């Protein structure tokens, strides 16, 4: 018999952190809410990964950018979740969901039941293979989607000072990564399908 909750948030990104804050503002009881995330850390402000985290001097590190700093609220550190009776189930992948029985099955074989499920898994980085090119797992090919990706990129930048890099993508993330690479003394070329960079303000 696994754990049971009234509310389960599947995914540990920005949306999960802000949803947790809203649940507490609306008086959720201790033990009613849990967040399940494949990442090993509590929800954090993902935009920091292409901004402060990549800077060579005084880089941003957790807990500095745990959610919900973007709402001028307190940082939702792991201690905050404990104090508010919200269970974090981290480093856990859910491999299947039975919406009729309202259960989730984790990769470790645990069954977690819920009354209400919020799916907040977010997006994922595209791989080269999706464009008909092999090499996504090559040594010097990086993606930027989570904390582990950002840490790997930092390690490669530190080992490649004065070198060259190619950034695929001309949106916000591509532009910010390119800027960080330049700040880290790396010569950057950018590749994107549009005739110009795509940094729109909404």
MOWOPE-V758505 format. One record per backbone hydrogen bond with DSSP energy under -1.0 kcal/mol. NH is the residue of the N-H (numbers start at 1). CO is the residue of the C=O. If there is no record, write none. Layout:
NH;CO  NH;CO
This chain:
5;113  6;32  7;32  8;116  9;34  10;118  11;36  17;13  18;14  19;15  20;16  21;17  22;18  23;19  24;20  25;21  26;22  27;24  28;23  31;85  32;29  34;7  35;87  36;9  37;89  45;65  46;44  48;45  49;46  50;47  51;48  53;48  54;51  55;52  60;52  64;61  66;63  67;43  71;68  72;69  73;68  76;67  77;75  81;77  82;78  83;79  84;80  85;82  86;81  87;33  89;35  91;39  92;37  95;105  96;105  98;103  102;98  103;98  104;112  105;96  106;110  107;93  109;106  112;104  113;3  114;102  115;6  116;6  118;8  120;10  130;127  131;128  132;129  133;128  138;135  141;138  150;146  151;147  152;148  153;149  154;150  155;151  156;152  157;153  158;154  159;155  162;185  163;160  165;187  167;189  169;191  175;171  176;172  177;173  178;174  179;175  180;176  181;177  182;178  183;179  184;180  185;182  186;181  187;163  189;165  191;167  198;170
